């Protein structure tokens, strides 16, 4: 018995360690993708005649010059091409004190935070995954969730910094959500109920925002949030969890926005990115939703 317990503990340790390392690596990829997406966005906006920040454009344009095969990470200040030992997730940043090896300019905190964030998401997803992992379809759903988590990390950071949700990442999340929903339908005997659940989830997380967008003619909410809601709904594929995700997103928004308004840091007409709140609501609903709903049900008369 003791030997069996030790084997189980070792297996769990290896799984958690592997998820942490993969999370750090993919978090590093997500951080690099954020800057490349922003660089391409600025180039496209300038080519379309839109006004862009000249300093930001000058700094990031260099990221668009390399081809895909020659695209190497580099310092945004001095264009120093990072070596392999500069690219070790989190460790390189810590060893360099958050500065470029060559010019010693600050690198910033976004990169290590997104690396740690994705690693933490991977670990918590495995620890609190509410579905079985006993079949190949179950494992495929979990893998789809982790990959979607990387894409959502990119959207979270991008929308937080620039109030925009890039289409190609949004469409990636929608595609992954569609795969997840298809796997759910394949893996259940009650396919009609699964489809109804998915459709209701889409109506709650995307349809409501589409209605608000049409009523306000785009003044209250951006179309990117509607597309994000579609992807999240397909990842949740459960109307109760979709409603919980929406409630959690608004609750988190109130917790963040109301105090900052009282402190004078936000005004009534200030822009607040809702994408990160929706993404946070998704994580709450998927990883803790079943537990929260059971608690709520216990308090019903």
Secondary structure, DSSP 4 states (H G I P E B T S, - for coil): -HHHHHHHHHHHHHHHHHHHHHHHHHHHHHHHHHHHHHHHHHHHHHHTT----HHHHHHHGGGGSS-TTT---B-TTT-PBPPGGG-STTHHHHHTTTB-TTT--B--SHHHHHHHHHHHHHHHHHHS--S---SHHHHHHHHHHHHHHHHHHHHHHHHHHHS---HHHHHHHHHHHHHHHHHHHHT-S-HHHHHHHHHHHHIIIIIHHHHHHHHHTTSSS-HHHHHHHHHHHHHH--HHHHHHHHHHHHHHHHHHHHHHHHTTSS-TT-----HHHHHHHHHHHHHHHHHHHHHHHHT--
